[in-house]
Amino acid sequence: MSLAYEDVSVGDQLPTLNVPLTRTLITAAAIASRDYQDVHHDPGLAIERGSPDTFMNILTTNGFVGRFVTDWAGSNALLRSVKFRLGSPNYPGDTMVMTGEVLSKDNGIVEVSVKGSNNIGDHVVGTVRLELPISGQSK
């Protein structure tokens, strides 16, 4: 199902997304995004560099933010901007819980707050602006 602009109201909560943070997910996503930095796939080197374990890279976080919003909005949504800041690292064995809320809407554009938290704090906090189709209008 794809949402139309009229289907959305300010204050709507997006369905929660739980992302199990496996070592395989963190490693595979880093390699898939061509991020070969060792702290994303080698636990020994991550520890040597001061981290308690490997951790998720920013490109993977960005992908999950986009997925979270488009899972809710549907295939007709067009992401216009994604802005976020990183906080607590995502380590293997934890779960990132993603939540969001519709902040505003104006002329087909919807702004959504996004937060992904784990057991040590907020991993990602930001906003996504997306365009949704307006019923009766064609592009």
Residue pairs with C-beta under 8 A, 6 or more apart in sequence:
1 74
2 73
2 74
2 75
2 76
2 77
2 133
3 72
3 73
3 74
3 76
3 77
3 132
4 76
4 132
4 133
4 134
4 135
5 105
5 108
5 110
5 132
5 133
5 134
5 135
6 134
6 135
7 132
8 102
8 105
8 110
8 132
9 102
9 105
10 102
10 103
10 104
10 105
11 101
11 102
12 101
12 102
13 99
13 100
13 101
14 68
14 69
14 72
14 99
14 100
14 101
14 102
14 112
15 71
15 72
16 97
16 98
16 99
17 64
17 67
17 68
17 71
17 97
17 98
18 95
18 96
18 97
18 98
19 25
19 64
19 95
19 96
19 97
19 98
19 116
20 95
21 56
21 90
21 91
21 92
21 93
21 94
21 95
21 96
21 118
22 92
22 93
23 43
23 54
23 92
23 93
25 60
26 40
26 41
26 54
26 55
26 56
26 57
26 60
26 90
26 92
27 40
27 41
27 54
29 56
29 57
29 59
29 60
29 63
30 36
30 37
30 40
30 41
30 56
30 57
30 59
30 60
31 41
33 57
33 59
33 60
33 63
35 57
35 59
37 57
38 45
38 46
38 49
39 45
39 46
39 49
39 51
39 54
39 55
40 46
40 54
40 55
40 56
40 57
41 54
42 54
43 53
43 54
46 52
46 53
46 54
46 55
47 53
51 89
52 91
53 91
53 92
54 91
54 92
55 89
55 90
55 91
56 89
56 90
56 123
58 86
61 84
61 86
61 90
61 116
61 123
61 124
62 82
62 84
64 96
64 98
64 116
64 124
65 82
65 84
65 98
65 114
65 116
65 124
65 126
65 128
66 79
66 82
66 128
68 98
68 100
68 114
68 116
69 77
69 79
69 100
69 112
69 114
69 128
69 130
70 77
70 79
70 130
72 100
73 110
73 130
73 132
76 132
76 133
77 130
77 131
77 132
78 130
78 131
79 128
79 129
79 130
80 109
80 129
80 130
80 131
81 127
81 128
81 129
82 126
82 128
83 126
83 127
83 128
84 114
84 124
84 125
84 126
84 127
85 124
85 125
85 126
86 123
86 124
87 121
87 122
87 123
87 124
87 125
88 117
88 118
88 120
88 121
88 122
88 123
89 120
89 123
90 96
90 116
90 118
90 123
91 118
94 118
94 119
94 120
95 118
95 119
96 116
96 117
96 118
96 123
97 116
97 117
97 118
98 114
98 115
98 116
99 114
99 115
99 116
99 117
100 112
100 113
100 114
100 115
100 128
101 112
101 113
102 110
102 111
102 112
103 111
103 112
103 113
103 127
104 110
104 111
105 111
108 131
108 132
108 133
108 134
108 137
109 129
109 130
109 131
109 132
110 129
110 130
110 131
110 132
111 127
111 128
111 129
112 127
112 128
112 129
112 130
113 125
113 126
113 127
114 124
114 125
114 126
114 127
114 128
115 122
115 124
115 125
115 126
116 122
116 123
116 124
116 125
117 123
133 139
